[in-house]
């Protein structure tokens, strides 16, 4: 059901979402009454009002929002259009380019190899990918010096490898090297899908590091390198390994690294021109098999698929009888891994939400305390988001999971992340302390 007109009573719209036979979500997570899990239905209406307004006034092209508590879906809404300018409303099973929300998927995949005993967090990356041996680093004075120690697997998972994104780094030396290598393009951001996995590794390893390994958090192509390790260890494409170990067991049927022709009619699209900035932000072409499965920005998914992944994590690594990973691994991944860094260990929250209060684990931003952050939440909550506007978080203490899908690669995307977060938490009437 498409939420289109605010003239309809909001409470009636929300009741229809759960009553209508046509709105059965593609997930076996049970739908529940908000009040049964300590959530106010009236409070949840604020989410509906807010996103109806944003899409009706053409500030947001369309969105799907899912919220679950205690493993029960207590809010589901679709807003706006599948593609701006088209008549099709946003369907519940719309497919989105999730960009950096690929990262938690790939990080979980790599940790499964740790669980298998095939990889250790202290292994040097060069053990699996020899091109990363004897790396060079851009020093503070601009000179190129040898790396003080090898990059290890843990560095890749917590973004302390010294690698960078050409689109983000402040080092002109590194930015120029990214552009020259083809790992960064002038017309479309975060797109290296035309390269093979081997070409990506070879070119990235020749670019000097932005920091000495293990010394600073720098958001980067490190998760692409995680995927290359998976491939080196298993002999399979990273996407095929994730499908085998994560997507298929969790019945994430619409998640992968491209959209088959039969499903392209469900692919969501962005505005041609972002209304917030007046600029165009073209998105990656996901209509064909890519040259490499980018762990950092390459996947597509639906809201219900990603909710299943998040609920698996919230459950300690299992869902519907499928055990994906150990609860001890989930705990390790969602703990603080930046505490010993001298340089800004709260940078992840500033990048994602423009707020302090979040450190980084092994694939997720992790909330340090109930306070500090300028958004509601609980200590131990973990989350991440994507360039295309997508966002999710898992709050273990409140037993709360939320997924927000849109195609709005705009500088204003952090506004919608914060908006949804505060509207979900204000609807809580019973805390799980």
Protein Blocks (a to p, Z undefined) as FASTA:
>chain_A
ZZfbfkbcfklmmmmmmmpmklcccbfbdcddfklnopafklmmmmmmmmmmmmmnopaf
bdcddddeehiafbdcdehjfbghiabdcdfkbccdekjmmmmmmmmmmmmmmmnopacf
klcfklmmmmlgoiacddfkopacddfbdcdfklmmnopnopacfklmmcfklmmmmmmn
opacfkbghiaklpcfklmmmmmmmpccfbdehiaccddfklmmmmmmmmmmnopafklm
mmmmmmmmnopakgcjbdcfklmmmpccddfbdfklopacddddfkbccfbdcfklmccc
dfklmmmmmmmmmnoopaehiafbdfklmmmmmpcfklmpmbhfllmmmmmnopahiacd
ehiacdfbfglpacecdehiacdddfkopacdddfklopacddddddddfklmmmmmmmm
mmmmmmpcbdcZZ
